[in-house]
Amino acid sequence: MKAYQIRIELTGSDPLIWRRVVMPADATFNRLHDVIQTVTNFQGGYPHTYHLFEFDLPDDAIIVTNDEEAYQEHQHFKKNREAIKAKMRDVPPEFASIQEARLQELEKTVRKPAGIKIDTYLEKYGQLSYIYDYGDYWQFLVTLKAVKDDYHYGYPTLIDGAGTAPPEDVGGLPGYDEFLRIYHDENHPDHEHMKAWAKEQMFREYDPEFINEELKSIMYKKTEWDQIT
């Protein structure tokens, strides 16, 4: 079956945290979100909704997000576009540029991730931007490395990677650096507390075998068992 080999990188991580995954084509953006969550230490994949996330498709002026408020705001804007635009433009000149920037944001189409598939956009862009958790603000780059036609599994597979991913709610990259410093320092007064907290957050060192077992639950195509030897 058709599949995509993608590279997932956590932007700004040093050393770089990255994963290489093969996933069947015909996946929704929700499925791609699930894959990213599963190959990291985040907990917002199916069936959980832990934090808001979004994919940005700038050339098509589309935002794909699970942010229901943003989706409803866009629906309201579509129904009342001219009235809203007239009201927003009726401002003093010093505020005009701010309102125009806001209008450009409102003009973007907001799509729900379960209702739009990745194929067209992944192949068109080659790279997709993914933001998870607007508080910690994790930024990922998803890069298409290859299109395959000989993949036989109905679920994604991790084939390479490096670096242990951060746990939920650690405070972004600066917080993760501090977390690691304490977590690995047995002499630090907060070491045991940090270990206990990490366990609560389901934090684990990078473990490809464990990740691949978890990825099997993201089954959205039929495995071609007759093609597997």
N, C-alpha and C positions, 0 to 999 in steps of 0.2 A: 504494500500500500504506500501511498505518498506520505512523506514525513518531512519534518524540518529539523535540521541540526542547528541549535541555537547556543549562543554563549551569553550567559547572564553575569553581569558584573555589578558589584556594589560600588557606585561612584564615590570616590574619595577615600576608600579604604586603603590602608597601607600597613602591611603588605596587602596586595589586592585580593579580595575575596571574589571568587568566580566559580561558575559551574558551566559545564558543557552537557547539553541534554538533547536527546532525540525524542521528538513527540509527533504523534500522528497528525496529519493535516486535518482540516475541517474542525478545528477547535474554536470555541468561543474565547473572548477575552477573559471571561470568568475562569475558563480552564487554564489559560496561561497564568493568570493570577494564582490559581491553586498550585501550579507547578513551581512558581517562584517561592511561594510560601513553604512548600514541602522540601525544597532543596536548601532552604535556609533554616533558621531556628524560629521563624515567626509562626504564629498560631492562627492566622486568619484565613486559612484555606477551608474548603468545603468540609463539614457543613457549618463552620463557624464564620461569623462576621465580627472580627475583632477591632479593626480600624478601617477608616476610609482609604480608598486608593484611587488612582487614576492613570490612564494611558493617554498621552497627548498625540494627536494626529494633526499637526499644524497645517500641512498642505491642503488638507480637506476641511479645516476648521471644525474638527470633531474632538470632543473630550469624551472618553469612555470612563465612566465612574460608577461606583456604588453609592455615591452621595445622593440620597433621595431628595434632599433639599435643593441641591443644584439642578437636579432633573426637573423638579416641579417649577422652579424659578424659570427655567428655559421654556417649559410648556406655557406658563403664564405670559412670558415675553412673546412667544409665537402668536398667541391669540390676541395680544394687545400691542403689537409691535409699533404701529404708527403713533398711537397715543403716548406710549412710553418714550419713544424717541423724541417726540415733540416736547414732552415735559422735561426730559433730561437735557435737552439743548437750550431750554429757556433758563439760562443761568448767566451770571455776570461773566465777562470775558476771561477773568483770571481763573475761572473754574472750568472753562470750555475744554481744555486738553484732558483734564481728569475725567470729565463726563464722556468724552469721545473714546478714551481708553476703556472705560467701563462698558460703553456700547459695543465695542469690538469684542469684549468678553461675552456679552449677552448674545451676540450674533452667532457665536459658536454653537454648533449642534451638540447637545448632551445626550449620549446614548448609554443605556444600561449594559453592563458587560455580558450579561447572559443572552442578549439579543443581537450580538454582532460578532462575526467570526474574524479570525486573525489573518486568514490566508492572503486576501487581496492587499492588505496593508503591510504585512510582514514582507511580502515579495516586492511591493512597490517602494517602501521606505528603506528596507535593508536593516534598519535599526528602529527600535521603539523605546520611548522613554516611559518608565513606570515609577510612580511615586507611591509610597506606602506610609501611612500614619503621618498626618499633617503636623503632629506634635514633634515626634522624633525626626520626621521628614527624611525618610530613607529614599534615596534616588538610585534607581537601577537602569542600566543600559542593556537592552536585549538585542543582540546582533544575529542576523541570519548568516550562518556559515556555509550551509549546503542544503540543497533540496534533494531528497532521496526518494527512490521509487521501489526500494527493496527492503522496507521495514515491515516486520510481520506482527509486531505486538500491538495490542489495542490500547496500550498505556505508555506513558513516557518512560525513558530510561536515562539515568545519569551515566555518562561515559567518562567524565573527567572533571577535575575541579581542584581547588586549593583554598585553604583558609577556613577557619571556624566563623560562622555567621553570628551576629549579635542576637541576644534574647529580646523579647518584647519589653517595651517601656524602660529601656536602659538609659535613655537620654541622648539619642543620636550618637554620632561618631565620637564626640568628646566624652560622653558618658560611657561609651563602650571601652574606650581606652582606659578610663579610670577603673571600670569594672574588672578588666583583665589584670590590671596592676594589682588589685586587691585579691582577686580570685586566685592568682598564682603565687602570692606571697604568704606563705604559711605563718610568717611572723607578724603579719599585719593584725592589729587588734580587731578589725572588722572581717577578717578572713572567714571565720566560721559562719558568721551572719550572711556574708555574701554567697557562700556556697549553698546555704539553705535557701536563700532567695533565688539563686540560679536554678535550683532543683524545682522550686515552685513554678518558675517560668519555663520549665521543660528544656533548659539549656543543655546542649551536649556538644562535645568536640566533633569536628567534621568526621562523619562516618558514612562513606559511600554505600556500604552494604545495607545499613539501616535505612538510608534515604531511598535506595532502590526498592526495598520492601514497602516503604510508605507510598512510593509512586504507583505501585500496582493498584492502589485504591482509586486512582484517577483513570478509570476505565471508561473510554467514550467511543471506542471502535471495537470491532470484533477481531480477536486475535486469529491470525491465519495459521492455525496449528499444522495444517497439512504442508506448509512451506518451511516449517522449522525442523531441522534435523538434529 
